[in-house]
Amino acid sequence: MFQDKNRALHNERWSKFPLIFQTERKEYLKKYKITDPVYVHGDLNPDNVLIDAEGKIYIIDFADAVLAPSEYELAAIKNLKTPH
């Protein structure tokens, strides 16, 4: 079974934040349904996406890939910016 939710609830790094934030965070996590884990890239950014002459897309550099909820990758995609 996937145990990241329990680990997230008890992670000490959040203890430096105000108590109200900690309380709201824990309440949110208790209600949040974590999806079945999938392999996520972990470092999806323009440097790790190649496009060949025919427009075929390749994703490279899976050094940071982990088994995690799919939402982990969605957070990275949200921050993905195309180079100018």
Phi, psi and omega per residue, in radians:
M1 nan 2.613 -3.087
F2 -1.364 2.147 -3.006
Q3 -1.879 0.129 -3.087
D4 -1.106 -0.524 -3.129
K5 -1.114 -0.801 3.117
N6 -1.110 -0.727 3.115
R7 -1.121 -0.706 3.125
A8 -1.128 -0.656 -3.137
L9 -1.114 -0.555 -3.030
H10 -1.951 0.289 -3.119
N11 -1.253 2.158 -3.075
E12 -1.233 -0.329 -3.100
R13 -1.112 -0.341 3.132
W14 -1.458 -0.133 -3.057
S15 -1.157 -0.335 -3.140
K16 -1.381 -0.196 -3.140
F17 -1.473 2.776 -3.137
P18 -0.986 2.601 -3.091
L19 -1.008 -0.688 -3.140
I20 -1.075 -0.688 3.099
F21 -1.137 -0.795 3.139
Q22 -1.032 -0.750 -3.128
T23 -1.134 -0.830 3.134
E24 -1.106 -0.684 3.122
R25 -1.078 -0.807 -3.139
K26 -1.137 -0.695 3.108
E27 -1.108 -0.720 3.111
Y28 -1.096 -0.834 -3.110
L29 -1.105 -0.622 3.123
K30 -1.104 -0.608 -3.116
K31 -1.517 -0.371 -3.034
Y32 -1.268 2.286 3.102
K33 -1.616 1.989 3.102
I34 -1.425 2.284 -3.130
T35 -1.288 2.919 3.052
D36 -1.044 2.475 -3.095
P37 -1.183 2.570 3.059
V38 -2.358 2.883 3.046
Y39 -1.394 2.168 3.098
V40 -1.993 2.580 -3.080
H41 -1.073 -0.849 3.089
G42 1.570 -0.282 -3.135
D43 -2.606 0.830 -3.114
L44 -1.320 1.978 3.131
N45 -2.645 2.945 -3.077
P46 -0.969 -0.512 3.132
D47 -1.197 -0.346 -3.092
N48 -1.846 0.229 3.091
V49 -2.123 2.128 3.121
L50 -1.981 2.518 3.077
I51 -2.222 2.149 -3.120
D52 -1.441 3.135 -3.064
A53 -1.071 -0.408 -3.138
E54 -1.645 0.064 3.119
G55 1.509 0.135 3.116
K56 -1.321 2.326 -3.072
I57 -1.706 2.385 3.089
Y58 -2.217 2.353 3.039
I59 -1.845 2.256 -3.081
I60 -2.120 3.054 3.033
D61 1.093 1.332 3.134
F62 -1.672 0.455 -3.114
A63 -1.079 -0.519 -3.118
D64 -1.741 0.204 -3.123
A65 -1.142 2.428 3.140
V66 -2.481 2.824 3.009
L67 -1.528 1.999 -3.026
A68 -2.736 2.966 3.038
P69 -1.070 2.548 -3.103
S70 -1.027 -0.416 3.125
E71 -1.046 -0.449 3.117
Y72 -1.023 -0.758 -3.131
E73 -1.246 -0.608 3.132
L74 -1.075 -0.630 3.105
A75 -1.107 -0.686 3.126
A76 -1.197 -0.716 -3.133
I77 -1.123 -0.659 3.132
K78 -1.016 -0.598 -3.102
N79 -1.646 0.025 -3.117
L80 -1.236 2.230 3.133
K81 -2.117 2.467 3.106
T82 -1.438 2.446 3.130
P83 -1.225 2.589 3.136
H84 -1.852 nan nan
